Amino acid sequence: MKYLITGAAGFIGHSTAENLLAKGHTVVGIDNLNDYYEVSLKESRLALLTPNENFSFVKLDLADREGMAELFAKEQFDIVIHLAAQAGVRYSIENPFAYADSNLIGHLAVLEGCRHNKVKHLVYASSSSVYGLNTKMPFATTDSVDHPVSLYAATKKANELMSHTYSHLYQVPTSGLRFFTVYGPWGRPDMALFKFTKAILNGEPIDIYNNGNMARDFTYIDDIVEGIVRVADVIPEPNSDWNPEQGSPKDSSAPYRTYNIGNGSPVKLMDFVTAIEKAIGVEAIKNFMPMQPGDVHQTWADTQSLEEVTGHKPQVSVEHGVQQFVDWYRAYYKI
Ligand SMILES: NC(=O)c1ccc[n+]([C@@H]2O[C@H](COP(=O)([O-])OP(=O)(O)OC[C@H]3O[C@@H](n4cnc5c(N)ncnc54)[C@H](O)[C@@H]3O)[C@@H](O)[C@H]2O)c1
């Protein structure tokens, strides 16, 4: 099979590409290598992929309409795994237009490419942040998600709506994956695990928001990748029983699905910090801070549908996953 992975130099994208290449598939990766965080980390991830003869990389911006249309027409992908996006909740407060360009215009360019080239399945990254103000736990894809609390979340919800339209109008099969706080080796420098590890190793204080009174459903990178590649094989069919009055938001009369990918067990922020302290062997200097705008108090994924269709249930414990990250960080940064 020939896959397109957008965001191939990213945390989740490069790891997904590694998985598919190991299975013998052909992968074309695109990324604009932007400097939202250190470009050298993106280049190092790419360097893990480029020796494989079944991998090719194109430096391309999703918002480059012509470039995207040409790539799709030339390559004729079987499956598209769309992971490139402007990520991060906090950055969307300062830089809202970055989200419009990459996440709205960019998502449209991917949808158009799939529409005009008969792509068999588009799998794309949504986010647990779409649950916004919801308080019913665990979060389920059958819940309505109409109250986001950050522009980032709003663009991810918009991606689901745009995808539904293309599934309905042009029968593009689409599966949206709501990722729940992904962590692990080669992770993102703007996320808590990376920032905390770096600060602790440098003897600097760590900022703990909402005085530590938060919880996250943390999902280890290998579990996320396994979920993505398995979902890619499950091409959604229209649900003929679905109707707008009683139908669930998770599927449709169109070939459209949404899934949560999370561990299904929230971890308190302070327990997460303890796991990092243990993995490093140093106690953190803690700087307790108020809640940040755009953040949510808790996330917890109901992962039943993912398990039903793929047989995969994320398993990796935070203690194990954090240790893997810290070992990678120390080796990569030689600290
Ligand atoms: N990591 C998480 O915890 C998490 C949680 C929920 C959702 N997500 C989503 O999963 C996807 C992958 O996230 P990640 O953690 O790997 O992030 P990442 O930032 O490491 O990877 C995204 C990649 O996309 C590239 N990119 C961004 N805008 C682009 C554009 N306009 N054109 C081409 N390339 C572009 C970036 O250079 C980057 O390499 C994103 O869609 C993100 O929103 C991630």
The ligand as an SDF file (V2000), in Angstrom:
LIG
                    3D

 44 48  0  0  0  0  0  0  0  0999 V2000
    0.7760   15.0410   20.8100 N   0  0  0  0  0  0  0  0  0  0  0  0
   -0.4200   15.1060   21.3630 C   0  0  0  0  0  0  0  0  0  0  0  0
   -0.5880   14.9220   22.5740 O   0  0  0  0  0  0  0  0  0  0  0  0
   -1.6410   15.3790   20.5180 C   0  0  0  0  0  0  0  0  0  0  0  0
   -2.8940   15.3850   21.1600 C   0  0  0  0  0  0  0  0  0  0  0  0
   -4.0240   15.6290   20.3840 C   0  0  0  0  0  0  0  0  0  0  0  0
   -3.9150   15.8360   19.0330 C   0  0  0  0  0  0  0  0  0  0  0  0
   -2.6830   15.8520   18.4300 N   0  0  0  0  0  0  0  0  0  0  0  0
   -2.6110   16.0710   16.9890 C   0  0  0  0  0  0  0  0  0  0  0  0
   -1.8320   15.0460   16.4180 O   0  0  0  0  0  0  0  0  0  0  0  0
   -1.1290   15.5430   15.2820 C   0  0  0  0  0  0  0  0  0  0  0  0
    0.3510   15.2700   15.4070 C   0  0  0  0  0  0  0  0  0  0  0  0
    0.8170   15.9080   16.6030 O   0  0  0  0  0  0  0  0  0  0  0  0
    2.3200   15.8440   17.0940 P   0  0  0  0  0  0  0  0  0  0  0  0
    2.2960   15.7990   18.5620 O   0  0  0  0  0  0  0  0  0  0  0  0
    3.0510   14.8140   16.3250 O   0  0  0  0  0  0  0  0  0  0  0  0
    2.7940   17.3080   16.6640 O   0  0  0  0  0  0  0  0  0  0  0  0
    4.1120   17.8080   15.9320 P   0  0  0  0  0  0  0  0  0  0  0  0
    4.0610   19.2960   15.9840 O   0  0  0  0  0  0  0  0  0  0  0  0
    5.3080   17.1250   16.4810 O   0  0  0  0  0  0  0  0  0  0  0  0
    3.8950   17.3190   14.4300 O   0  0  0  0  0  0  0  0  0  0  0  0
    3.1980   18.0490   13.4710 C   0  0  0  0  0  0  0  0  0  0  0  0
    4.1010   18.2240   12.2610 C   0  0  0  0  0  0  0  0  0  0  0  0
    3.3520   18.9160   11.2680 O   0  0  0  0  0  0  0  0  0  0  0  0
    4.1730   19.8780   10.6570 C   0  0  0  0  0  0  0  0  0  0  0  0
    3.3340   20.9460   10.1610 N   0  0  0  0  0  0  0  0  0  0  0  0
    2.6350   21.8710   10.8840 C   0  0  0  0  0  0  0  0  0  0  0  0
    1.9770   22.7010   10.0810 N   0  0  0  0  0  0  0  0  0  0  0  0
    2.2430   22.3060    8.8120 C   0  0  0  0  0  0  0  0  0  0  0  0
    1.8660   22.7820    7.5370 C   0  0  0  0  0  0  0  0  0  0  0  0
    1.0770   23.8580    7.3940 N   0  0  0  0  0  0  0  0  0  0  0  0
    2.3090   22.1470    6.4250 N   0  0  0  0  0  0  0  0  0  0  0  0
    3.1300   21.0610    6.5480 C   0  0  0  0  0  0  0  0  0  0  0  0
    3.5390   20.5760    7.7350 N   0  0  0  0  0  0  0  0  0  0  0  0
    3.1020   21.1900    8.8530 C   0  0  0  0  0  0  0  0  0  0  0  0
    5.1330   20.3430   11.7250 C   0  0  0  0  0  0  0  0  0  0  0  0
    6.3530   20.8410   11.1790 O   0  0  0  0  0  0  0  0  0  0  0  0
    5.3480   19.0720   12.5430 C   0  0  0  0  0  0  0  0  0  0  0  0
    6.5160   18.3810   12.1550 O   0  0  0  0  0  0  0  0  0  0  0  0
   -1.4920   17.0240   15.1860 C   0  0  0  0  0  0  0  0  0  0  0  0
   -2.5740   17.1520   14.2930 O   0  0  0  0  0  0  0  0  0  0  0  0
   -1.9360   17.3570   16.5960 C   0  0  0  0  0  0  0  0  0  0  0  0
   -2.8220   18.4510   16.6050 O   0  0  0  0  0  0  0  0  0  0  0  0
   -1.5410   15.6140   19.1540 C   0  0  0  0  0  0  0  0  0  0  0  0
  1  2  1  0
  2  3  2  0
  2  4  1  0
  4  5  1  0
  4 44  2  0
  5  6  2  0
  6  7  1  0
  7  8  2  0
  8  9  1  0
  8 44  1  0
  9 10  1  0
  9 42  1  0
 10 11  1  0
 11 12  1  0
 11 40  1  0
 12 13  1  0
 13 14  1  0
 14 15  2  0
 14 16  1  0
 14 17  1  0
 17 18  1  0
 18 19  2  0
 18 20  1  0
 18 21  1  0
 21 22  1  0
 22 23  1  0
 23 24  1  0
 23 38  1  0
 24 25  1  0
 25 26  1  0
 25 36  1  0
 26 27  1  0
 26 35  1  0
 27 28  2  0
 28 29  1  0
 29 30  1  0
 29 35  2  0
 30 31  1  0
 30 32  2  0
 32 33  1  0
 33 34  2  0
 34 35  1  0
 36 37  1  0
 36 38  1  0
 38 39  1  0
 40 41  1  0
 40 42  1  0
 42 43  1  0
M  CHG  2   8   1  16  -1
M  END
$$$$
